[in-house]
């Protein structure tokens, strides 16, 4: 024990190891808070992209017409073109009584992400009889 106290090189090595452990743990704590903030920003951005895509498709009434016609393949293609590459979606259409209108899956593939965003949008049909629809869009960025 006395030999350890008299050896200054051993004391410096112990202090150096303690500081290295302190730096590693503080960097881990800082990085965990940064990733949580970035994930929230990505989720908000994806939600805004989804809502803007639906609004753009509905700006000339195309969205309501495609739903009235039951043309689910053209609706899927239009929605797929509105999103950037790497964004997966699943779209479900409900009528006024919250009954599902589309019997066909309107999607561009499976979800490989843990971050899924839901967007709801209301639109009107263009037929001679007034119809209103609620569109639920699930979005995820491919992981």
C-alpha positions as CSV (number, residue, x, y, z in Angstrom):
1,X,0.0,0.0,0.0
2,X,2.8,2.4,0.9
3,X,4.5,1.6,-2.4
4,X,1.3,2.7,-4.3
5,X,1.1,6.0,-2.4
6,X,4.7,6.8,-3.2
7,X,4.3,6.0,-6.9
8,X,3.1,9.1,-8.7
9,X,2.8,7.3,-12.1
10,X,0.2,4.9,-10.7
11,X,-1.9,7.7,-9.3
12,X,-1.9,9.6,-12.6
13,X,-3.1,6.4,-14.4
14,X,-6.0,6.0,-11.9
15,X,-7.0,9.6,-12.4
16,X,-6.7,9.2,-16.2
17,X,-9.0,6.1,-16.2
18,X,-11.5,7.9,-14.0
19,X,-11.7,10.9,-16.4
20,X,-12.0,8.6,-19.4
21,X,-15.0,6.8,-17.8
22,X,-16.5,10.2,-16.9
23,X,-16.2,11.4,-20.5
24,X,-17.7,8.3,-22.0
25,X,-20.8,8.3,-19.7
26,X,-21.4,12.0,-20.3
27,X,-21.2,11.6,-24.0
28,X,-23.7,8.7,-23.9
29,X,-26.1,10.9,-21.8
30,X,-25.8,13.8,-24.2
31,X,-26.3,11.6,-27.3
32,X,-29.5,10.0,-26.0
33,X,-31.2,13.4,-25.6
34,X,-30.1,14.5,-29.1
35,X,-31.7,11.4,-30.8
36,X,-35.0,11.9,-29.0
37,X,-35.2,15.5,-30.3
38,X,-34.3,14.5,-33.8
39,X,-37.0,11.8,-33.9
40,X,-39.6,14.3,-32.8
41,X,-38.6,16.7,-35.6
42,X,-38.7,13.8,-38.2
43,X,-42.2,12.8,-37.0
44,X,-43.5,16.4,-37.3
45,X,-41.9,16.8,-40.7
46,X,-43.5,13.6,-42.0
47,X,-46.9,14.6,-40.7
48,X,-46.6,17.9,-42.5
49,X,-45.5,16.2,-45.7
50,X,-48.5,13.9,-45.5
51,X,-51.0,16.6,-45.0
52,X,-49.6,18.8,-47.7
53,X,-49.6,15.9,-50.2
54,X,-53.3,15.2,-49.5
55,X,-54.1,18.9,-49.8
56,X,-52.3,19.1,-53.1
57,X,-54.2,16.1,-54.5
58,X,-57.5,17.6,-53.3
59,X,-56.8,21.1,-54.6
60,X,-58.6,20.4,-57.9
61,X,-61.0,17.8,-56.5
62,X,-59.1,14.8,-57.9
63,X,-59.0,13.1,-54.5
64,X,-62.8,13.2,-54.1
65,X,-63.4,12.1,-57.7
66,X,-61.0,9.1,-57.4
67,X,-62.8,8.0,-54.2
68,X,-66.3,8.4,-55.8
69,X,-65.2,6.3,-58.8
70,X,-63.6,3.7,-56.5
71,X,-60.5,3.9,-58.6
72,X,-58.1,2.7,-55.9
73,X,-55.1,1.9,-58.2
74,X,-55.1,5.5,-59.6
75,X,-55.4,6.8,-56.0
76,X,-52.5,4.7,-54.9
77,X,-50.4,5.8,-57.8
78,X,-51.3,9.5,-57.2
79,X,-50.5,9.3,-53.5
80,X,-47.3,7.4,-54.2
81,X,-46.1,10.2,-56.6
82,X,-46.9,12.9,-54.0
83,X,-44.3,11.5,-51.5
84,X,-40.6,11.4,-51.7
85,X,-38.8,8.1,-52.2
86,X,-38.5,6.0,-49.0
87,X,-41.8,7.0,-47.6
88,X,-44.2,4.1,-47.0
89,X,-48.0,4.8,-46.7
90,X,-51.3,3.1,-46.1
91,X,-54.4,5.0,-46.9
92,X,-57.9,4.1,-45.6
93,X,-61.1,6.0,-46.6
94,X,-64.2,6.3,-44.4
95,X,-67.6,7.7,-45.2
96,X,-69.9,9.9,-43.0
97,X,-70.8,7.0,-40.8
98,X,-67.2,6.1,-40.3
99,X,-67.6,2.9,-42.4
100,X,-64.6,1.9,-44.5
101,X,-65.2,2.7,-48.1
102,X,-62.1,1.1,-49.8
103,X,-62.3,-2.7,-49.8
104,X,-58.9,-2.8,-51.5
105,X,-55.7,-2.0,-49.7
106,X,-54.3,1.3,-50.8
107,X,-50.6,1.1,-49.9
108,X,-47.1,1.1,-51.4
109,X,-45.7,-1.6,-49.2
110,X,-45.0,-2.6,-45.7
111,X,-43.6,-0.5,-42.8
112,X,-40.0,-1.1,-41.8
113,X,-39.9,1.7,-39.3
114,X,-40.8,2.1,-35.6
115,X,-41.8,5.7,-36.3
116,X,-45.3,5.7,-37.8
117,X,-47.3,9.0,-38.2
118,X,-51.1,9.2,-38.7
119,X,-52.7,12.0,-40.7
120,X,-56.4,12.6,-41.0
121,X,-57.9,14.6,-43.8
122,X,-61.6,15.4,-44.7
123,X,-62.6,15.8,-48.3
124,X,-65.9,15.9,-50.3
125,X,-66.9,13.8,-53.3
126,X,-67.9,15.2,-56.7
127,X,-70.9,13.2,-57.6
128,X,-74.5,14.5,-58.0
129,X,-75.1,13.4,-54.3
130,X,-73.0,15.0,-51.7
131,X,-70.5,12.6,-50.0
132,X,-67.9,13.5,-47.4
133,X,-65.0,11.3,-46.6
134,X,-62.4,11.0,-43.9
135,X,-59.0,9.8,-45.1
136,X,-56.6,8.2,-42.6
137,X,-53.1,8.1,-43.8
138,X,-50.4,6.1,-42.0
139,X,-46.8,7.2,-43.0
140,X,-43.4,5.8,-42.2
141,X,-39.9,6.4,-43.4
142,X,-38.1,3.3,-44.6
143,X,-35.5,2.3,-42.0
